[in-house]
Amino acid sequence: MKFLLPHAERIYALLRIVAGLMFMLHGMQKLFGMFGGMPPGVPAFITYGAGLIEFVGGALIALGLFAAPAAFLSSGTMAAAFFLGHVIPAKGNLLPIVNKGELAALYCFVFLYIAAHGAGIWSIDAARRGAKS
């Protein structure tokens, strides 16, 4: 697939932007009751703690502003969500296809990659670095 190689940085930027925006939607669902809101009985630490990380972290990742630390925090949040929200209720089953934790697991590793790679092009972080040079 060498024909995609010249576009790798742009494709990565699109991955970062889309993943951040989609993550932000989950925060909007929790914090503002949008898109059907949360089911009754969800603990406050999930609604407000995870919701705030999802909303603010997703926005920062999408914008590419402090993207690496925001992605690292978001990755950890999704690791915790995977275990607390999927593995434990599934009686310890670690298989995401069985415990319905595919999205949490995928977000965890996508955000871990973004944390390691940084914001890349089309980001405020890149614009700020360029302005300092």
N, C-alpha and C positions, 0 to 999 in steps of 0.2 A: 504494500500500500504506500509506496514511496511518493505517489502523487499527492498525498495528504501532508507529507513532511514539511513542505514550505508553509503550510497553514497551521502548524502545530500550536504556535503561541496564540493565534486567534481562536482556534478550537478550544484551547484551555481556558481562555478568557470567557468564552461563551459558556463553558461548563461551570466556571465560578459564578458567573452572573445568574444563570438559570437555577443552579443549586441554591444560591443565596436567596433569590426571589421565592422559590418554592418553600424554603425553610421559613422565610418570613411569613408566608401564608398560614403556616401552622401556628405561629405566634399570634397572628391576628385572630385566628379561630379561638385560641385560648383566652386572650386578653380582652377582645372586643365582641366575642360571641358571634363572629361572622362565620359564614359557610356552615351553618348548622350548630355552631358552638360546641361546647363540651357536654358529655352526658352528665346527668345529676350524680352527685356523690364523688366527683373527682377531687382529690385532696388539694388544698390551697397551694402547697409547694409546687405541685405540677402546674396548676393553672397560672400562678403568678411567677414562680421561679423559672420553670422551663419555658413558659410563655414569653417571659421577658428576654431570656437568652435566645429563643427562636426568633423573636421579632427584631430585636436590636442586632443580634449576631448575624441573622440573615441579611439585614439591610447593609451592615458593614461589609460582609463578604461580597454581596452583589456590587456595592459601590467600589470595592477594593480599597477601603479605608481601614487601616489596622487589620487587614484581612487575615494575616497569619495568626495573631493572638485570638481574634474572634473565631477563626476556624478551629483552633486548638480547643478553646472552651466549648464550642459547639460539638466537636468530636467527642469530648468527654461526656457531655450531656447526653449524646445519643448512645454512648456505651452504657451509661447508667440507665437510660430508658430501655435499652435492650434487655438488660438483666432484670430491672425492677418491674418493667411493664410487660415483658414477654417470657423470659426464662422462668422466673418464679411462678407466675400464674400457670405456666405450662408444666408445673411440677418438675422443674429442672431440665427440661428438654432444651438443648442448645441449638437444635436445627431450626434455622429461621423459617423454613418452609412449613414446619410443623407448628412453631410457636407464634407465627404471624409477625415476626420481627424483621422481615426483609428490609423494610424502609429504614428502620432505625440502624440496622447493621450497615446498609449501604451509605446512609448519611455519615455515619461514624467514620468510615474509611475514605469517603470522598473528602470530608473536611480535614481528616488527618493528612491527606495528600496536599490539600490547599495550604495547610499550616506549614508543611515542609517546603513547598514550592514557592509560596508567597503569592502576592496579588497578580503579578504579571502585567501584561499590557492592558490598555483600556481600564485603568484603575487610578484612583486618586493617589494611592501610594506611589505609583510610577510617575505621575505628574509632579508630586512633591519631591521625589528624588531628582527629577530632571531640572526642577527650579533651583535646587541647591547646587547643581554642578556648575 
